[in-house]
Amino acid sequence: MSNFKKKDLNHYLLKFKNLRRDRKNGGAPHKPILLLSIISLFESNPLQTNQIYITPELISFFKTNWATLVNSDHHMIFALPFYHLISDGFWRLVANPGCEKWVEAKSAMRSFSNLNTAVQYAELDFEITQLLKDLTNREILKKFLLEEYFPKHTYHFENNSGHTNLDDIANKIREESPTEYKQHLINLKTELDKNAYEEEIFIRGSLFKREIPKVYNNTCSVTGLRIDAVISVSMIDACHITPFSESYDDTISNGIALCPNLHRAFDRGLISIDANYRVMISSTFSELSKSTHSIRQFERQIISLPDNPLYFPSQENLASHRKKYGFL
């Protein structure tokens, strides 16, 4: 007789019931919250793969669901369940190249920054992925998690299901002044613990990378390169004019849309932008003049700008960039 166990709905309901978790203080809520957050991902935009990436959406669902359902004094640490769910048999981690040994070190994976650096994505069982794509099965799994782990708060969850603060953060990136934005982040750094602050910075940085290409019509401001793809692939980067580590500034005016090679050139001071939004080329490097990929072909070219003047690159930041790299 075969020992093969069919991985059907009942199989995963049993897995969900027997999640391996710390039993102190009524039981750690981290894994149920993460699973509910993954269900929220499928509800908002059905995934076509069993690969679960660390995204602003997933972290925001985790934070929202935690705030709605958890009233114990457990610490809200996203990295813990994302890593430790591997012990439940339907979740595997795929490391970034060279980080395999790092992922095996459990103590290192308590930090969000370490987790995000070392892990490429998590992989769900194919069978549960198929279940989550189906509305009826998804609702059964969600209802079970709520009734099993958060029976007193199901009503509040249903009223807040699918809500995150991503739109609010995106609005701040588009509309706040750099001074306001920086002060808000300084305040958050004093209010939040290290992991929560790292998660917040990740969310904001990821949204900056999305918002800049949007306001530039997904087009490189220098080359005019634009590729529309049916899959989630972008050939346009969001380039900080003044590095975030120096400015704490993810607002639109501190960004410019560039293709990857020009992004690197800008970050290394090989190119800059003058006060009239014309491309400046450094004299510190040489290249084959006949190359179709030559950077020098863009010298003195006016860059394409967003439709809204409020989103134009900051003149102050551009001047700072020119000064830093010795452009006259």
Secondary structure, DSSP 8 states (H G I E B T S, - for coil): -------SHHHHHHHHHT-----GGG---HHHHHHHHHHHHHHHS--SSSEE---HHHHHHHHHHHHHH--SS----THHHHHHGGGGSSEEEEE-TT-HHHHH-GGGGGSHHHHHHHEEEEEE-HHHHHHHHSHHHHHHHHHHHHHHH-TTSHHHHHHHTT--SHHHHHHHHHHS-HHHHHHHHHHHHHHS-HHHHHHHHHHHHHHHHHHHHHHTTT--TTT------SSS----EEEESS-HHHH---SGGGEEEE-HHHHHHHHTTSEEE-TTSBEEE-SS----TT-TT-SGGGTT-B----SSGGGS--HHHHHHHHHHTT--
